[in-house]
């Protein structure tokens, strides 16, 4: 293994362990947070953490800027809800169908749009997201339009939902860590850093970008499906562009291209969003301003700031080693 590969493996291992520490901390919270309202806020925070992980896989590790994570969460939620509404399919079928359906749709969309780059890719995914939301909202006979659809619940207890969401988040983290350590992860990073160079070295760029797109969409679809069973109602509002903006701000503030950053960003941004709910739309103005500050001055996000002393010490130690 080369020095660069060793450095990446060490950073990823540290990042994964920190993400596990965040999950352990979250697992202990119900011991002190017993209010159903507060537990509900934490559950929705974990939902956004899942979306942030899904978007970060595509944007942070593969370098593809999609504006459709909320749309795929909406499609996942509607897949489960529509199967129940029209076919009375149990959640044991509806939830896996949401994952498979959004993954296939993501794979299909990825095959179509991933030859595009930069703003063209972003605009195409934005168009897809808006088309999906408008179609769902206007297909009243099939989706009940803006009235939304009721979804059966999995648990009566919010504590049960809390640990279900946390277990799914942990499984997502473990799966992403395993992928990023392997061949696919190395190829994704190569594509992110130099797509032309990766292609010249024989990497099937479109194939691996489509794989990342499908996995990202499946993660968002699963998160949306679980959120639908928690809220017991799905509506086109799940796919609003504002929801995607919230996800992107969580990743940028927490630390793009890391496993811990999206978790920390999702928790902090959503808790702050709830705290500022009484101030109206000012919350989006505040988050947009914070994102601009982080994008300009702190591109590594909060996780990057927290690990900077360790990285500088490691760099200093490496510089001090004589051959």
C-alpha positions in Angstrom: 0.0 0.0 0.0 1.4 3.4 -0.9 1.9 6.3 1.6 -1.1 8.2 0.2 -3.3 5.1 0.5 -2.1 4.5 4.1 -2.8 8.1 4.9 -6.3 7.8 3.5 -7.0 4.5 5.3 -5.8 6.1 8.7 -8.0 9.2 8.2 -11.0 7.1 7.2 -10.5 4.8 10.3 -10.3 7.8 12.6 -13.3 9.4 10.9 -15.3 6.2 11.3 -14.5 5.8 14.9 -15.6 9.4 15.6 -18.8 8.7 13.8 -19.4 5.6 15.9 -18.7 7.7 19.0 -21.5 10.1 17.9 -23.9 7.2 17.4 -23.0 5.8 20.9 -23.7 9.3 22.4 -27.0 9.4 20.6 -27.8 5.9 21.9 -27.4 7.1 25.5 -29.6 10.2 25.0 -33.0 8.6 25.7 -31.8 8.0 29.3 -32.0 11.7 29.9 -34.3 12.9 27.1 -37.7 11.5 27.9 -40.0 14.1 26.4 -41.9 12.7 23.3 -41.5 16.1 21.6 -37.7 16.1 22.1 -37.4 12.5 21.0 -39.4 13.4 17.9 -36.9 16.2 17.1 -34.0 13.8 17.6 -35.6 11.2 15.3 -36.1 13.8 12.5 -32.4 14.9 13.1 -31.3 11.3 12.5 -33.5 11.2 9.3 -31.7 14.2 8.0 -28.4 12.6 9.0 -29.3 9.7 6.7 -30.0 12.1 3.8 -26.8 13.9 4.5 -24.8 10.7 4.4 -26.5 9.8 1.1 -25.8 13.2 -0.5 -22.3 13.2 0.9 -21.5 9.9 -0.8 -22.3 11.5 -4.1 -21.0 15.0 -3.7 -18.3 14.5 -1.0 -16.7 11.3 -2.1 -17.4 11.1 -5.8 -17.6 14.8 -6.7 -21.0 14.8 -8.3 -23.3 17.6 -7.3 -26.9 16.5 -7.2 -29.9 18.6 -6.1 -32.3 15.8 -5.7 -31.8 14.0 -2.3 -35.1 15.3 -0.9 -36.9 14.2 -4.1 -35.6 10.7 -3.7 -36.6 10.7 0.0 -40.1 11.8 -1.2 -40.2 9.0 -3.8 -39.1 6.4 -1.2 -41.8 7.5 1.1 -44.5 7.5 -1.6 -43.4 4.0 -2.8 -44.2 2.6 0.7 -47.4 4.7 1.0 -48.8 3.9 -2.4 -48.2 0.1 -2.0 -50.1 0.3 1.2 -52.9 2.6 -0.2 -53.5 0.7 -3.4 -52.4 -2.9 -2.7 -52.5 -3.1 1.1 -48.9 -4.3 1.0 -47.4 -4.6 4.5 -44.4 -2.5 5.5 -42.2 -5.5 5.3 -42.7 -5.2 1.5 -43.2 -1.5 1.2 -39.9 -0.4 2.9 -37.6 -2.8 0.8 -39.6 -1.8 -2.3 -38.7 1.9 -1.6 -35.0 1.0 -1.4 -35.0 -1.0 -4.5 -37.3 1.4 -6.5 -35.2 4.5 -5.7 -31.9 2.6 -6.4 -33.2 1.5 -9.8 -34.5 5.0 -10.6 -31.2 6.5 -9.4 -29.3 4.0 -11.6 -31.5 4.9 -14.6 -31.2 8.7 -14.0 -27.5 8.3 -13.3 -26.9 6.6 -16.6 -28.6 9.5 -18.3 -27.1 12.5 -16.5 -23.7 11.5 -15.2 -21.9 12.2 -18.4 -22.8 15.8 -17.6 -20.5 17.9 -15.3 -20.7 20.8 -12.9 -23.7 23.1 -13.3 -25.3 21.0 -16.0 -25.5 18.0 -13.7 -26.8 20.1 -10.9 -29.5 21.7 -13.1 -30.5 18.4 -14.5 -31.0 16.8 -11.1 -32.9 20.0 -10.0 -35.2 19.7 -12.9 -35.8 16.0 -12.2 -36.6 16.8 -8.5 -39.1 19.5 -9.5 -40.8 17.3 -12.1 -41.1 14.5 -9.6 -42.6 16.8 -7.0 -45.1 18.4 -9.4 -46.2 15.0 -10.8 -46.7 13.6 -7.3 -48.6 16.7 -6.2 -50.9 16.8 -9.3 -51.7 13.1 -9.6 -54.6 13.3 -7.3 -56.4 10.1 -8.4 -53.2 8.1 -7.7 -51.4 10.0 -4.9 -54.2 12.2 -3.4 -52.1 15.2 -4.4 -51.3 17.8 -1.7 -53.6 16.0 0.8 -50.9 13.3 1.1 -51.2 9.7 2.0 -51.5 8.0 5.4 -48.8 5.4 6.2 -49.0 2.6 8.8 -46.8 2.9 11.8 -44.1 0.4 12.9 -44.1 1.3 16.6 -46.4 3.1 19.0 -43.4 4.1 21.1 -41.1 7.0 20.0 -38.2 5.2 21.8 -38.7 2.2 19.5 -38.6 4.5 16.5 -35.5 6.3 17.9 -33.5 3.1 18.1 -34.7 1.9 14.8 -33.5 5.1 13.1 -30.2 4.9 15.0 -29.7 1.2 14.0 -30.3 2.0 10.3 -27.9 5.0 10.6 -25.3 2.7 12.1 -25.8 0.1 9.3 -25.4 2.9 6.7 -22.2 4.1 8.3 -20.7 0.6 8.5 -21.7 -0.1 4.9 -20.2 3.2 3.6 -17.0 2.6 5.6 -16.5 -0.8 4.1 -17.2 0.5 0.6 -14.9 3.5 1.0 -12.0 1.2 2.2 -12.4 -1.0 -0.8 -11.9 -0.8 -4.6 -15.1 1.2 -5.2 -14.0 3.8 -2.6 -10.6 4.3 -4.2 -12.2 4.7 -7.6 -14.7 7.2 -6.3 -12.0 9.3 -4.8 -9.9 9.1 -8.0 -13.0 10.3 -10.0 -13.6 13.1 -7.6 -10.0 14.3 -7.6 -9.3 13.9 -11.4 -12.0 12.4 -13.5 -10.0 12.6 -16.7 -7.0 11.0 -15.1 -9.1 8.3 -13.6 -10.6 7.5 -17.0 -7.1 7.4 -18.6 -6.1 4.8 -16.0 -8.9 2.5 -17.1 -11.5 3.2 -14.5 -15.0 2.9 -15.9 -16.0 6.4 -14.7 -19.7 6.3 -15.8 -20.2 2.9 -14.1 -18.8 3.9 -10.8 -20.5 7.3 -10.8 -23.8 5.5 -11.6 -23.1 3.1 -8.7 -22.6 6.0 -6.3 -25.7 7.7 -7.6 -27.8 4.5 -7.1 -26.5 3.9 -3.6 -27.1 7.6 -2.7 -30.7 7.4 -4.0 -31.3 4.1 -2.1 -30.1 5.7 1.1 -32.4 8.7 0.6 -35.3 6.4 -0.4 -34.9 4.2 2.8 -34.7 7.4 4.9 -37.9 8.8 3.3 -39.7 5.5 3.7 -38.8 5.2 7.4 -39.8 8.9 7.9 -43.2 8.2 6.3 -43.9 5.4 8.8 -42.8 7.6 11.7 -44.9 10.7 10.7 -47.7 8.4 9.3 -48.2 10.9 6.5 -46.3 11.6 3.3 -46.9 14.7 1.1 -45.1 16.4 -1.8 -43.6 18.8 0.8 -41.0 16.1 1.5 -39.4 16.9 -1.9 -39.3 20.7 -1.6 -36.0 22.2 -2.7 -35.7 23.8 0.7 -35.3 20.4 2.2 -32.4 19.7 -0.2 -30.9 23.1 0.8 -31.1 22.0 4.4 -29.3 18.7 3.6 -26.5 20.5 1.7 -26.0 23.0 4.5 -25.7 20.2 7.0 -23.0 18.5 5.0 -21.0 21.7 4.3 -21.2 22.9 7.9 -20.4 19.5 9.4 -17.6 18.6 6.9 -18.0 17.4 3.3 -16.2 14.2 2.3 -16.2 12.7 5.8 -18.4 10.3 7.7 -18.6 12.3 10.9 -19.3 15.7 9.4 -22.8 14.9 8.0 -23.9 13.5 11.4 -22.7 16.5 13.4 -24.0 18.9 10.8 -27.4 17.2 10.7 -27.8 17.3 14.4 -26.7 20.9 14.9 -28.5 22.4 11.9 -31.8 20.6 12.6 -31.7 21.5 16.3 -30.9 25.1 15.4 -33.7 25.0 12.8 -36.2 23.9 15.4 -35.0 26.6 17.8 -35.5 29.3 15.1 -38.8 28.0 13.8 -40.6 30.8 15.6 -38.7 33.4 13.6 -40.2 32.3 10.3 -38.0 32.2 7.1 -35.1 33.8 8.9 -33.7 30.3 9.6 -32.9 29.7 5.9 -31.2 33.1 5.7 -29.1 32.3 8.7 -28.2 28.9 7.3 -27.3 30.3 3.9 -25.1 32.9 5.6 -23.3 30.2 7.7 -22.8 28.0 4.6 -21.2 31.0 2.7 -18.9 31.6 5.7 -17.9 27.9 5.8 -17.5 27.6 2.1 -15.3 30.7 2.0 -13.2 30.2 5.2 -13.7 26.7 6.6 -14.1 24.3 3.7 -13.3 21.3 5.8 -16.3 22.1 8.1 -16.6 21.5 11.8 -15.0 18.0 11.6 -12.1 19.5 9.7 -11.6 22.2 12.3 -11.8 19.6 15.2 -9.1 17.4 13.6 -6.8 20.2 12.4 -4.4 20.0 15.4 -4.1 16.2 14.9 -3.4 16.6 11.2 -0.9 19.4 11.8 0.9 17.3 14.4 1.0 14.3 12.1 2.3 16.5 9.3 4.9 18.0 11.6 6.0 14.6 12.8 6.3 13.3 9.3 8.4 16.4 8.3 10.7 15.7 11.2 11.4 12.1 10.2 14.7 11.8 8.5 15.2 9.2 5.8 
